[in-house]
Amino acid sequence: MALNVYNLTSADELDGLDWFNDLRDSAVSSGEMAEQVAAIVADVRRHGDDAVVKYMRQWTDPAFDASRIRVSSDEMSAALDGLDATLRAALEQSARQVREYQSHVKPSDPPKVTIDGAELGLRFTPIDRVGCAVPGGKAAYPSSVIMQVVPAQAAGVDPRKIAVVSPPPTRTGDDDGSAPSDINPLVLATCAMLGVERVYRIGGAQAMAALAFGTQTVEPVDLIVGPGNAYTQLAKQQLMGRVGIDGFYGPSEIVTVADESANARRVAADLIAQAEHDPGRCMLVAWSRDVIDAVNDALTNQLKDRSRVEAIEASLDKWSAAMLVPDEVVAADVANRLAAEHVNLAVADPDAWLGRLRHGGEVFLGDQTPVAAGDYFAGPSHCLPTGTTARFGSGISVYTFLKRTGTVCYRDGMSDATAASIARLAEAEGLDGHAASVRVRRDRSN
C-alpha cells in the first residue's frame, strides 16, 4: 500500500488541486444530515430526557432508559479502584504534564495603562460551566478526557461544574442483551481521577443539545468542547450562540513536510498512526521523488505489523496523498493551504522552517518527534482544528476556557475636551442619549 502521488511542479497543477476546497467543504453544515441534526436538537429542547432516551435507544442501546443517563459516583469510584496500577501511573503522568504546560501558558491580567485620564485594564476569568465530549463506540479515549478537562481546570473552572458526555458502544446483532453496554471503564476512571463528578453516558447530537439546553437529568453548560462524529460536530455548529463551542473537529489529519534528511521509517510510522483513526487524512509534501518513494516503501513494510490494516489502507487510499512540489517555497504554500491539524517538519532545520508555517493546529519539529507524543503526553491538547480551520482556529488550551473582559475607570472624571469629543461622535450617530450621559458628568451643578 502506498500513497497516491500528485505532481505539483507547476503553478497550474497547484491552483487546480481540489484537495483544499474539499477539505474546507467538509466543515460546512449543510444537507440532509444537518436537517436531521436540527430535528434532534429541537426534540431534545422540547422533551428533555425522553428525547435523549429515544435517540440513545435508536442508535446505541435498545434497552437504554433515563436512569442510565448519569453515571453514579459509586460506578466512578469502582472504575478508578479497578484501574491497573501501571496504567493509572501513565494517566497521572499525562495529566501532570498537561497541567504543568497549561498552567505555564495561562495568561495573567496585563498591567493597567492610563490613556487620556482613563485607567484601562483587561481581566481573564474562567467560564462557569463546561461540557466535554469524549468519543465512545469503537474505542476508548481516556486521553481525550485529560486533554479537555485538565486545561479547563488550569483555567480555573470548578471541577464540579465540568461535565463529560461519552456514549456506550453501539449494540450489534451479536449482542445477547444480557448486560447493558456501557462507557469504557478507562474513561470513567480518568474522570474520577481528575475529580469530575458529572458524567453522562450519552453521545451524538442528543448529548450536545442536552448540554446546551439542560434536561431533567443533564445540567446545562455555557461552553461545549471536544471531538466526535459528524452528528456531534454539526450539533455543536447549530448550537453555537446558545452556548460557546471550541471549533469543528473532522477526521484526524497530518501534513508531513520532508526533505532528504528525513528518516523514512519515522515519517511512515507517523502517517500510519493518523491513518488508523479510521478515517485519517495523511499528506506528505516533499520536493524530492526519492523521499516520497522511500516513505512509500516504509509504509508498505510497516503495514504488515499493524493490527488495523484494513482501516489504515482505506485511509491511505481514499483520504491521503503524497505531493511532489518543485521547492521549499511551494512546499510551505501547500502546507499553509492545507492548514492541517498536525504538521510534522521532518527537515534538517525544523526551527528555521517553522517561520514559513503560518497555519497548523500543532507543529512537531523534527522527525524524532512523534505526533503520538502530542496525542498523549507532551502538554498541548490533542483536540485541534481540522479541515483547514487552523487558518482561523486554535486547539483546545487554557485559553479556550477563559473570557477576556476590558475595564475602564475615569477615577477623576474625564476632561472637558474628551467629553466634548465623545458627545460629538454620539450626536453624529444620532444618539443624543449617549451624548447626554457624558455631558451630565461634566455638569458642575451635579
C-alpha positions as a LaTeX table, in Angstrom:
\begin{tabular}{lrrr}
\hline
Residue & $x$ (\AA) & $y$ (\AA) & $z$ (\AA) \\
\hline
Met1 & 0.00 & 0.00 & 0.00 \\
Ala2 & 1.42 & 3.40 & $-0.99$ \\
Leu3 & 0.31 & 7.00 & $-1.09$ \\
Asn4 & $-1.02$ & 8.28 & $-4.38$ \\
Val5 & 1.43 & 10.85 & $-5.76$ \\
Tyr6 & 0.35 & 14.24 & $-7.10$ \\
Asn7 & 2.91 & 16.05 & $-9.22$ \\
Leu8 & 2.58 & 19.72 & $-8.33$ \\
Thr9 & 5.68 & 21.01 & $-10.02$ \\
Ser10 & 3.79 & 23.68 & $-11.99$ \\
Ala11 & 1.63 & 26.55 & $-10.79$ \\
Asp12 & $-1.36$ & 25.39 & $-12.87$ \\
Glu13 & $-1.34$ & 21.99 & $-11.22$ \\
Leu14 & $-1.16$ & 23.55 & $-7.76$ \\
Asp15 & $-4.02$ & 26.02 & $-8.37$ \\
Gly16 & $-6.21$ & 23.29 & $-9.82$ \\
Leu17 & $-5.83$ & 20.92 & $-6.90$ \\
Asp18 & $-9.22$ & 20.04 & $-5.40$ \\
Trp19 & $-7.82$ & 18.97 & $-2.03$ \\
Phe20 & $-8.08$ & 22.40 & $-0.47$ \\
Asn21 & $-11.70$ & 23.12 & $-1.33$ \\
Asp22 & $-12.73$ & 19.56 & $-0.48$ \\
Leu23 & $-11.18$ & 19.90 & 2.97 \\
Arg24 & $-12.87$ & 23.24 & 3.60 \\
Asp25 & $-16.25$ & 21.95 & 2.44 \\
Ser26 & $-16.01$ & 19.09 & 4.95 \\
Ala27 & $-16.55$ & 21.61 & 7.75 \\
Val28 & $-19.75$ & 23.11 & 6.29 \\
Ser29 & $-23.08$ & 22.35 & 7.96 \\
Ser30 & $-25.50$ & 21.55 & 5.15 \\
Gly31 & $-27.57$ & 18.81 & 3.57 \\
Glu32 & $-29.76$ & 16.01 & 4.86 \\
Met33 & $-27.61$ & 15.24 & 7.90 \\
Ala34 & $-27.74$ & 18.86 & 9.06 \\
Glu35 & $-31.56$ & 18.79 & 8.80 \\
Gln36 & $-31.65$ & 15.57 & 10.79 \\
Val37 & $-29.44$ & 17.10 & 13.48 \\
Ala38 & $-31.65$ & 20.19 & 13.65 \\
Ala39 & $-34.68$ & 17.97 & 14.28 \\
Ile40 & $-32.85$ & 16.11 & 17.07 \\
Val41 & $-31.77$ & 19.37 & 18.72 \\
Ala42 & $-35.34$ & 20.73 & 18.62 \\
Asp43 & $-36.73$ & 17.46 & 20.01 \\
Val44 & $-34.31$ & 17.44 & 22.96 \\
Arg45 & $-35.05$ & 21.09 & 23.68 \\
Arg46 & $-38.79$ & 20.33 & 23.90 \\
His47 & $-38.81$ & 16.92 & 25.52 \\
Gly48 & $-35.59$ & 16.66 & 27.55 \\
Asp49 & $-34.72$ & 13.22 & 28.90 \\
Asp50 & $-37.48$ & 11.50 & 26.90 \\
Ala51 & $-35.93$ & 12.63 & 23.62 \\
Val52 & $-32.41$ & 11.74 & 24.78 \\
Val53 & $-33.56$ & 8.23 & 25.71 \\
Lys54 & $-35.37$ & 7.84 & 22.36 \\
Tyr55 & $-32.23$ & 8.55 & 20.35 \\
Met56 & $-29.96$ & 6.50 & 22.61 \\
Arg57 & $-32.31$ & 3.54 & 22.10 \\
Gln58 & $-32.39$ & 4.13 & 18.36 \\
Trp59 & $-28.63$ & 4.34 & 17.80 \\
Thr60 & $-26.87$ & 2.86 & 20.82 \\
Asp61 & $-28.77$ & 0.52 & 23.12 \\
Pro62 & $-32.43$ & $-0.57$ & 22.71 \\
Ala63 & $-32.61$ & $-1.10$ & 26.49 \\
Phe64 & $-31.42$ & 2.41 & 27.42 \\
Asp65 & $-33.55$ & 4.31 & 29.95 \\
Ala66 & $-33.41$ & 7.64 & 31.78 \\
Ser67 & $-31.89$ & 6.13 & 34.91 \\
Arg68 & $-28.73$ & 5.38 & 32.93 \\
Ile69 & $-28.12$ & 8.91 & 31.62 \\
Arg70 & $-25.96$ & 9.98 & 34.56 \\
Val71 & $-23.16$ & 7.78 & 35.85 \\
Ser72 & $-23.33$ & 7.29 & 39.62 \\
Ser73 & $-20.49$ & 8.20 & 41.97 \\
Asp74 & $-20.25$ & 4.54 & 43.01 \\
Glu75 & $-19.65$ & 3.49 & 39.40 \\
Met76 & $-16.96$ & 6.16 & 39.07 \\
Ser77 & $-15.20$ & 5.03 & 42.24 \\
Ala78 & $-15.36$ & 1.37 & 41.22 \\
Ala79 & $-13.78$ & 2.17 & 37.85 \\
Leu80 & $-10.93$ & 4.05 & 39.50 \\
Asp81 & $-10.38$ & 1.30 & 42.08 \\
Gly82 & $-10.23$ & $-1.29$ & 39.32 \\
Leu83 & $-7.70$ & 0.60 & 37.22 \\
Asp84 & $-4.42$ & $-1.18$ & 36.52 \\
Ala85 & $-1.66$ & 0.44 & 38.60 \\
Thr86 & 0.78 & 0.97 & 35.73 \\
Leu87 & $-1.94$ & 2.41 & 33.50 \\
Arg88 & $-3.04$ & 4.73 & 36.30 \\
Ala89 & 0.54 & 5.93 & 36.72 \\
Ala90 & 0.75 & 6.70 & 32.99 \\
Leu91 & $-2.56$ & 8.60 & 33.08 \\
Glu92 & $-1.46$ & 10.55 & 36.13 \\
Gln93 & 1.84 & 11.49 & 34.48 \\
Ser94 & $-0.01$ & 12.59 & 31.36 \\
Ala95 & $-2.37$ & 14.76 & 33.43 \\
Arg96 & 0.58 & 16.19 & 35.39 \\
Gln97 & 2.46 & 17.22 & 32.24 \\
Val98 & $-0.61$ & 18.69 & 30.58 \\
Arg99 & $-1.44$ & 20.62 & 33.75 \\
Glu100 & 2.12 & 21.97 & 34.04 \\
Tyr101 & 2.15 & 23.13 & 30.42 \\
Gln102 & $-1.33$ & 24.65 & 30.52 \\
Ser103 & $-0.58$ & 26.46 & 33.79 \\
His104 & 2.65 & 27.75 & 32.26 \\
Val105 & 0.88 & 29.29 & 29.24 \\
Lys106 & $-2.09$ & 30.63 & 31.23 \\
Pro107 & $-2.22$ & 34.40 & 30.66 \\
Ser108 & $-2.09$ & 36.90 & 33.52 \\
Asp109 & $-4.01$ & 40.16 & 33.63 \\
Pro110 & $-1.75$ & 42.76 & 31.99 \\
Pro111 & $-0.84$ & 45.89 & 33.97 \\
Lys112 & $-3.29$ & 48.76 & 33.60 \\
Val113 & $-2.50$ & 51.63 & 31.26 \\
Thr114 & $-3.76$ & 55.19 & 31.61 \\
Ile115 & $-4.79$ & 56.99 & 28.41 \\
Asp116 & $-6.33$ & 60.45 & 28.49 \\
Gly117 & $-7.31$ & 60.05 & 32.14 \\
Ala118 & $-8.88$ & 56.61 & 31.64 \\
Glu119 & $-7.41$ & 53.71 & 33.58 \\
Leu120 & $-7.75$ & 50.74 & 31.20 \\
Gly121 & $-7.30$ & 47.08 & 32.02 \\
Leu122 & $-8.05$ & 43.54 & 30.90 \\
Arg123 & $-9.31$ & 40.65 & 33.04 \\
Phe124 & $-9.16$ & 36.93 & 32.31 \\
Thr125 & $-11.91$ & 34.95 & 34.06 \\
Pro126 & $-12.89$ & 31.28 & 33.66 \\
Ile127 & $-16.12$ & 30.13 & 32.07 \\
Asp128 & $-18.61$ & 28.93 & 34.67 \\
Arg129 & $-19.86$ & 25.62 & 33.25 \\
Val130 & $-18.21$ & 23.41 & 30.64 \\
Gly131 & $-19.27$ & 20.30 & 28.75 \\
Cys132 & $-16.63$ & 17.97 & 27.29 \\
Ala133 & $-17.44$ & 15.49 & 24.51 \\
Val134 & $-15.40$ & 12.28 & 24.69 \\
Pro135 & $-15.85$ & 9.84 & 21.79 \\
Gly136 & $-17.11$ & 6.34 & 22.57 \\
Gly137 & $-18.21$ & 3.50 & 20.38 \\
Lys138 & $-15.30$ & 1.86 & 18.58 \\
Ala139 & $-12.58$ & 2.74 & 21.08 \\
Ala140 & $-11.91$ & 4.26 & 24.49 \\
Tyr141 & $-10.24$ & 7.66 & 24.73 \\
Pro142 & $-9.19$ & 8.45 & 28.31 \\
Ser143 & $-6.58$ & 10.74 & 26.77 \\
Ser144 & $-9.40$ & 12.94 & 25.43 \\
Val145 & $-10.70$ & 13.34 & 28.98 \\
Ile146 & $-7.29$ & 14.63 & 30.11 \\
Met147 & $-6.82$ & 16.87 & 27.07 \\
Gln148 & $-10.12$ & 18.67 & 27.72 \\
Val149 & $-10.64$ & 18.57 & 31.47 \\
Val150 & $-7.12$ & 19.50 & 32.60 \\
Pro151 & $-6.88$ & 22.71 & 30.51 \\
Ala152 & $-10.30$ & 23.71 & 31.86 \\
Gln153 & $-9.14$ & 23.11 & 35.42 \\
Ala154 & $-5.93$ & 25.03 & 34.77 \\
Ala155 & $-8.08$ & 27.96 & 33.64 \\
Gly156 & $-9.90$ & 27.89 & 36.98 \\
Val157 & $-13.13$ & 26.11 & 36.03 \\
Asp158 & $-14.56$ & 24.36 & 39.09 \\
Pro159 & $-14.22$ & 20.55 & 38.55 \\
Arg160 & $-17.77$ & 20.18 & 39.92 \\
Lys161 & $-19.02$ & 22.30 & 37.02 \\
Ile162 & $-17.26$ & 20.28 & 34.32 \\
Ala163 & $-19.44$ & 17.69 & 32.62 \\
Val164 & $-18.27$ & 14.82 & 30.42 \\
Val165 & $-20.52$ & 13.09 & 27.90 \\
Ser166 & $-19.41$ & 9.80 & 26.39 \\
Pro167 & $-21.67$ & 7.19 & 24.77 \\
Pro168 & $-21.55$ & 3.43 & 25.33 \\
Pro169 & $-20.63$ & 1.35 & 22.30 \\
Thr170 & $-23.40$ & 0.69 & 19.81 \\
Arg171 & $-25.19$ & $-2.62$ & 20.28 \\
Thr172 & $-24.80$ & $-5.07$ & 17.41 \\
Gly173 & $-26.81$ & $-8.06$ & 16.29 \\
Asp174 & $-24.29$ & $-10.31$ & 18.03 \\
Asp175 & $-25.16$ & $-8.96$ & 21.49 \\
Asp176 & $-27.18$ & $-11.34$ & 23.65 \\
Gly177 & $-28.69$ & $-8.44$ & 25.61 \\
Ser178 & $-27.68$ & $-9.96$ & 28.93 \\
Ala179 & $-25.93$ & $-6.77$ & 30.08 \\
Pro180 & $-26.30$ & $-3.12$ & 29.13 \\
Ser181 & $-23.50$ & $-1.62$ & 27.05 \\
Asp182 & $-21.52$ & 0.93 & 28.98 \\
Ile183 & $-18.84$ & 3.60 & 28.84 \\
Asn184 & $-15.37$ & 2.15 & 28.83 \\
Pro185 & $-14.12$ & 1.95 & 32.44 \\
Leu186 & $-10.90$ & 3.74 & 31.46 \\
Val187 & $-12.91$ & 6.85 & 30.62 \\
Leu188 & $-14.85$ & 6.63 & 33.90 \\
Ala189 & $-11.67$ & 6.04 & 35.90 \\
Thr190 & $-9.94$ & 9.04 & 34.30 \\
Cys191 & $-12.93$ & 11.27 & 35.10 \\
Ala192 & $-12.84$ & 10.10 & 38.70 \\
Met193 & $-9.06$ & 10.60 & 38.87 \\
Leu194 & $-9.50$ & 14.23 & 37.76 \\
Gly195 & $-12.36$ & 14.93 & 40.17 \\
Val196 & $-15.09$ & 15.20 & 37.51 \\
Glu197 & $-18.43$ & 14.46 & 39.15 \\
Arg198 & $-20.88$ & 14.96 & 36.28 \\
Val199 & $-20.51$ & 12.19 & 33.70 \\
Tyr200 & $-23.32$ & 11.28 & 31.31 \\
Arg201 & $-23.37$ & 8.11 & 29.21 \\
Ile202 & $-24.84$ & 9.81 & 26.16 \\
Gly203 & $-23.40$ & 10.99 & 22.85 \\
Gly204 & $-24.16$ & 12.40 & 19.42 \\
Ala205 & $-26.42$ & 15.35 & 18.63 \\
Gln206 & $-28.73$ & 14.50 & 21.53 \\
Ala207 & $-25.87$ & 14.87 & 24.01 \\
Met208 & $-24.86$ & 18.26 & 22.60 \\
Ala209 & $-28.46$ & 19.50 & 22.80 \\
Ala210 & $-28.84$ & 18.18 & 26.35 \\
Leu211 & $-25.71$ & 20.07 & 27.42 \\
Ala212 & $-26.90$ & 23.25 & 25.72 \\
Phe213 & $-30.48$ & 23.35 & 26.98 \\
Gly214 & $-30.39$ & 21.09 & 30.01 \\
Thr215 & $-32.82$ & 18.25 & 30.70 \\
Gln216 & $-34.37$ & 16.72 & 33.81 \\
Thr217 & $-31.03$ & 14.92 & 34.38 \\
Val218 & $-28.41$ & 16.90 & 32.47 \\
Glu219 & $-27.37$ & 20.30 & 33.82 \\
Pro220 & $-26.85$ & 22.97 & 31.12 \\
Val221 & $-23.40$ & 24.37 & 30.36 \\
Asp222 & $-22.01$ & 27.57 & 28.86 \\
Leu223 & $-19.34$ & 26.03 & 26.59 \\
Ile224 & $-19.16$ & 22.71 & 24.74 \\
Val225 & $-15.80$ & 21.37 & 23.59 \\
Gly226 & $-14.38$ & 18.19 & 22.18 \\
Pro227 & $-14.34$ & 15.81 & 19.20 \\
Gly228 & $-16.97$ & 13.38 & 18.00 \\
Asn229 & $-18.74$ & 12.06 & 14.94 \\
Ala230 & $-20.40$ & 14.19 & 12.26 \\
Tyr231 & $-23.67$ & 14.38 & 14.22 \\
Thr232 & $-21.82$ & 15.71 & 17.26 \\
Gln233 & $-19.95$ & 18.33 & 15.27 \\
Leu234 & $-22.98$ & 19.51 & 13.30 \\
Ala235 & $-24.95$ & 19.85 & 16.53 \\
Lys236 & $-22.17$ & 21.96 & 18.02 \\
Gln237 & $-22.28$ & 24.24 & 14.98 \\
Gln238 & $-26.05$ & 24.62 & 15.21 \\
Leu239 & $-25.97$ & 25.31 & 18.95 \\
Met240 & $-23.27$ & 27.98 & 18.69 \\
Gly241 & $-24.70$ & 31.14 & 20.18 \\
Arg242 & $-26.85$ & 29.31 & 22.68 \\
Val243 & $-23.54$ & 28.03 & 24.02 \\
Gly244 & $-19.94$ & 28.63 & 23.08 \\
Ile245 & $-18.08$ & 25.97 & 21.12 \\
Asp246 & $-14.39$ & 25.35 & 20.57 \\
Gly247 & $-14.49$ & 24.53 & 16.86 \\
Phe248 & $-15.26$ & 21.85 & 14.29 \\
Tyr249 & $-13.38$ & 18.55 & 14.51 \\
Gly250 & $-13.43$ & 16.28 & 11.48 \\
Pro251 & $-11.25$ & 13.28 & 10.61 \\
Ser252 & $-7.77$ & 13.31 & 12.13 \\
Glu253 & $-5.08$ & 14.58 & 9.76 \\
Ile254 & $-1.37$ & 15.13 & 9.36 \\
Val255 & 0.83 & 17.01 & 6.91 \\
Thr256 & 4.47 & 15.96 & 6.93 \\
Val257 & 6.97 & 18.19 & 5.17 \\
Ala258 & 10.06 & 16.09 & 4.44 \\
Asp259 & 13.45 & 16.74 & 2.88 \\
Glu260 & 16.36 & 14.42 & 2.08 \\
Ser261 & 17.40 & 14.30 & 5.74 \\
Ala262 & 14.10 & 12.74 & 6.84 \\
Asn263 & 14.07 & 9.24 & 8.28 \\
Ala264 & 11.55 & 7.47 & 6.04 \\
Arg265 & 10.66 & 4.85 & 8.66 \\
Arg266 & 9.77 & 7.53 & 11.22 \\
Val267 & 7.77 & 9.55 & 8.71 \\
Ala268 & 5.84 & 6.45 & 7.62 \\
Ala269 & 5.11 & 5.50 & 11.22 \\
Asp270 & 3.51 & 8.91 & 11.88 \\
Leu271 & 1.40 & 8.65 & 8.72 \\
Ile272 & 0.17 & 5.21 & 9.73 \\
Ala273 & $-0.63$ & 6.47 & 13.23 \\
Gln274 & $-3.02$ & 9.04 & 11.75 \\
Ala275 & $-4.45$ & 6.65 & 9.16 \\
Glu276 & $-5.53$ & 4.16 & 11.83 \\
His277 & $-8.04$ & 6.71 & 13.22 \\
Asp278 & $-10.46$ & 5.35 & 10.58 \\
Pro279 & $-10.62$ & 7.63 & 8.75 \\
Gly280 & $-7.44$ & 9.65 & 8.95 \\
Arg281 & $-6.01$ & 12.06 & 6.39 \\
Cys282 & $-2.29$ & 11.80 & 5.67 \\
Met283 & $-0.44$ & 14.24 & 3.41 \\
Leu284 & 3.25 & 14.05 & 2.60 \\
Val285 & 4.83 & 17.13 & 0.98 \\
Ala286 & 8.34 & 16.80 & $-0.49$ \\
Trp287 & 10.44 & 18.28 & $-3.28$ \\
Ser288 & 12.31 & 15.03 & $-3.91$ \\
Arg289 & 10.72 & 12.00 & $-5.56$ \\
Asp290 & 13.33 & 9.84 & $-3.82$ \\
Val291 & 11.95 & 10.97 & $-0.43$ \\
Ile292 & 8.39 & 10.09 & $-1.45$ \\
Asp293 & 9.45 & 6.69 & $-2.78$ \\
Ala294 & 11.39 & 5.91 & 0.39 \\
Val295 & 8.39 & 6.79 & 2.59 \\
Asn296 & 6.05 & 4.71 & 0.43 \\
Asp297 & 8.42 & 1.73 & 0.73 \\
Ala298 & 8.47 & 2.17 & 4.51 \\
Leu299 & 4.66 & 2.32 & 4.59 \\
Thr300 & 4.43 & $-0.98$ & 2.75 \\
Asn301 & 6.94 & $-2.63$ & 5.08 \\
Gln302 & 5.32 & $-1.41$ & 8.30 \\
Leu303 & 1.69 & $-2.11$ & 7.41 \\
Lys304 & 2.09 & $-5.85$ & 7.84 \\
Asp305 & 2.85 & $-5.34$ & 11.53 \\
Arg306 & $-0.23$ & $-3.21$ & 12.31 \\
Ser307 & $-3.48$ & $-4.61$ & 13.70 \\
Arg308 & $-5.87$ & $-2.21$ & 11.92 \\
Val309 & $-4.57$ & $-2.83$ & 8.41 \\
Glu310 & $-7.95$ & $-2.56$ & 6.67 \\
Ala311 & $-8.73$ & 0.84 & 8.21 \\
Ile312 & $-5.22$ & 2.13 & 7.53 \\
Glu313 & $-5.26$ & 1.05 & 3.89 \\
Ala314 & $-8.67$ & 2.68 & 3.35 \\
Ser315 & $-7.42$ & 5.95 & 4.82 \\
Leu316 & $-4.24$ & 5.93 & 2.76 \\
Asp317 & $-6.14$ & 5.15 & $-0.44$ \\
Lys318 & $-9.18$ & 7.44 & $-0.10$ \\
Trp319 & $-8.07$ & 10.31 & 2.10 \\
Ser320 & $-4.34$ & 10.66 & 1.67 \\
Ala321 & $-1.71$ & 11.73 & $-0.84$ \\
Ala322 & 1.96 & 12.49 & $-1.43$ \\
Met323 & 2.58 & 15.83 & $-3.12$ \\
Leu324 & 5.72 & 16.38 & $-5.15$ \\
Val325 & 6.49 & 20.09 & $-5.30$ \\
Pro326 & 9.33 & 21.98 & $-7.03$ \\
Asp327 & 10.94 & 23.51 & $-3.93$ \\
Glu328 & 10.62 & 24.50 & $-0.27$ \\
Val329 & 8.74 & 27.71 & $-1.10$ \\
Val330 & 5.91 & 25.81 & $-2.77$ \\
Ala331 & 6.03 & 23.19 & $-0.01$ \\
Ala332 & 5.33 & 25.94 & 2.52 \\
Asp333 & 2.48 & 27.24 & 0.36 \\
Val334 & 0.90 & 23.78 & 0.19 \\
Ala335 & 1.29 & 23.22 & 3.94 \\
Asn336 & $-0.30$ & 26.57 & 4.69 \\
Arg337 & $-3.21$ & 25.90 & 2.32 \\
Leu338 & $-3.83$ & 22.54 & 3.94 \\
Ala339 & $-3.67$ & 24.16 & 7.43 \\
Ala340 & $-3.66$ & 20.73 & 9.00 \\
Glu341 & $-4.42$ & 19.52 & 12.48 \\
His342 & $-0.89$ & 18.10 & 12.88 \\
Val343 & 2.16 & 19.36 & 10.98 \\
Asn344 & 5.40 & 17.40 & 11.17 \\
Leu345 & 8.51 & 19.21 & 9.96 \\
Ala346 & 10.80 & 16.30 & 9.05 \\
Val347 & 13.50 & 18.58 & 7.72 \\
Ala348 & 17.15 & 19.26 & 8.53 \\
Asp349 & 16.43 & 22.60 & 10.25 \\
Pro350 & 12.86 & 22.50 & 11.59 \\
Asp351 & 13.31 & 25.63 & 13.72 \\
Ala352 & 14.14 & 27.68 & 10.64 \\
Trp353 & 11.30 & 26.05 & 8.69 \\
Leu354 & 8.82 & 26.99 & 11.43 \\
Gly355 & 9.00 & 30.61 & 10.29 \\
Arg356 & 7.49 & 29.61 & 6.93 \\
Leu357 & 4.49 & 27.94 & 8.53 \\
Arg358 & 1.51 & 30.20 & 9.25 \\
His359 & $-1.22$ & 27.63 & 9.79 \\
Gly360 & $-1.38$ & 24.38 & 11.74 \\
Gly361 & $-3.12$ & 23.03 & 14.83 \\
Glu362 & 0.08 & 21.74 & 16.39 \\
Val363 & 3.59 & 21.54 & 14.98 \\
Phe364 & 6.07 & 18.73 & 15.63 \\
Leu365 & 9.66 & 19.76 & 14.95 \\
Gly366 & 11.98 & 17.11 & 13.54 \\
Asp367 & 11.39 & 13.50 & 12.56 \\
Gln368 & 12.46 & 12.40 & 16.05 \\
Thr369 & 9.25 & 13.99 & 17.49 \\
Pro370 & 6.25 & 11.64 & 17.11 \\
Val371 & 2.78 & 13.09 & 16.82 \\
Ala372 & 1.69 & 10.48 & 19.37 \\
Ala373 & 3.62 & 12.44 & 22.00 \\
Gly374 & 1.16 & 15.27 & 21.48 \\
Asp375 & $-1.77$ & 12.84 & 21.49 \\
Tyr376 & $-0.97$ & 11.52 & 24.95 \\
Phe377 & 1.71 & 13.26 & 26.90 \\
Ala378 & 3.58 & 16.36 & 25.84 \\
Gly379 & 1.34 & 19.13 & 27.21 \\
Pro380 & $-0.64$ & 20.89 & 24.44 \\
Ser381 & $-4.12$ & 19.39 & 24.00 \\
His382 & $-4.68$ & 16.92 & 21.18 \\
Cys383 & $-8.10$ & 18.48 & 20.43 \\
Leu384 & $-7.11$ & 20.51 & 17.37 \\
Pro385 & $-8.71$ & 22.23 & 14.35 \\
Thr386 & $-9.19$ & 20.12 & 11.21 \\
Gly387 & $-10.41$ & 20.62 & 7.65 \\
Thr388 & $-8.17$ & 23.68 & 7.11 \\
Thr389 & $-9.86$ & 25.51 & 10.02 \\
Ala390 & $-6.41$ & 26.08 & 11.53 \\
Arg391 & $-6.43$ & 29.08 & 9.15 \\
Phe392 & $-8.50$ & 30.88 & 11.78 \\
Gly393 & $-8.91$ & 28.50 & 14.72 \\
Ser394 & $-6.79$ & 27.07 & 17.51 \\
Gly395 & $-6.75$ & 23.89 & 19.50 \\
Ile396 & $-8.13$ & 23.48 & 23.00 \\
Ser397 & $-5.96$ & 25.09 & 25.65 \\
Val398 & $-6.31$ & 27.01 & 28.88 \\
Tyr399 & $-7.26$ & 29.98 & 26.64 \\
Thr400 & $-10.39$ & 28.11 & 25.47 \\
Phe401 & $-11.86$ & 28.30 & 28.96 \\
Leu402 & $-11.04$ & 31.94 & 29.70 \\
Lys403 & $-13.04$ & 35.06 & 28.85 \\
Arg404 & $-11.42$ & 38.44 & 28.27 \\
Thr405 & $-13.11$ & 41.46 & 29.81 \\
Gly406 & $-11.93$ & 45.03 & 29.39 \\
Thr407 & $-12.15$ & 47.51 & 32.29 \\
Val408 & $-12.41$ & 51.32 & 32.13 \\
Cys409 & $-12.16$ & 53.76 & 35.01 \\
Tyr410 & $-12.07$ & 57.61 & 34.95 \\
Arg411 & $-11.13$ & 57.99 & 38.61 \\
Asp412 & $-11.03$ & 61.78 & 38.45 \\
Gly413 & $-13.58$ & 62.15 & 35.67 \\
Met414 & $-12.89$ & 62.82 & 32.01 \\
Ser415 & $-11.63$ & 66.13 & 30.71 \\
Asp416 & $-13.92$ & 68.69 & 29.09 \\
Ala417 & $-12.19$ & 68.11 & 25.75 \\
Thr418 & $-12.72$ & 64.32 & 25.92 \\
Ala419 & $-16.35$ & 64.73 & 26.95 \\
Ala420 & $-16.95$ & 67.12 & 24.07 \\
Ser421 & $-15.37$ & 64.73 & 21.55 \\
Ile422 & $-17.39$ & 61.76 & 22.73 \\
Ala423 & $-20.61$ & 63.80 & 22.68 \\
Arg424 & $-19.83$ & 64.99 & 19.16 \\
Leu425 & $-19.35$ & 61.44 & 17.90 \\
Ala426 & $-22.54$ & 60.26 & 19.60 \\
Glu427 & $-24.62$ & 63.06 & 18.07 \\
Ala428 & $-23.13$ & 62.30 & 14.65 \\
Glu429 & $-24.64$ & 58.83 & 15.01 \\
Gly430 & $-27.99$ & 60.25 & 16.15 \\
Leu431 & $-27.57$ & 59.00 & 19.73 \\
Asp432 & $-28.21$ & 62.08 & 21.82 \\
Gly433 & $-28.75$ & 59.97 & 24.93 \\
His434 & $-25.15$ & 58.82 & 24.68 \\
Ala435 & $-24.03$ & 62.43 & 24.41 \\
Ala436 & $-26.12$ & 63.46 & 27.42 \\
Ser437 & $-24.68$ & 60.63 & 29.54 \\
Val438 & $-21.23$ & 62.15 & 29.01 \\
Arg439 & $-22.23$ & 65.79 & 29.44 \\
Val440 & $-24.04$ & 65.16 & 32.72 \\
Arg441 & $-20.74$ & 64.13 & 34.25 \\
Arg442 & $-19.22$ & 67.48 & 33.34 \\
Asp443 & $-22.18$ & 69.46 & 34.68 \\
Arg444 & $-20.79$ & 71.31 & 37.70 \\
Ser445 & $-24.29$ & 71.55 & 39.25 \\
Asn446 & $-24.38$ & 67.79 & 39.85 \\
\hline
\end{tabular}
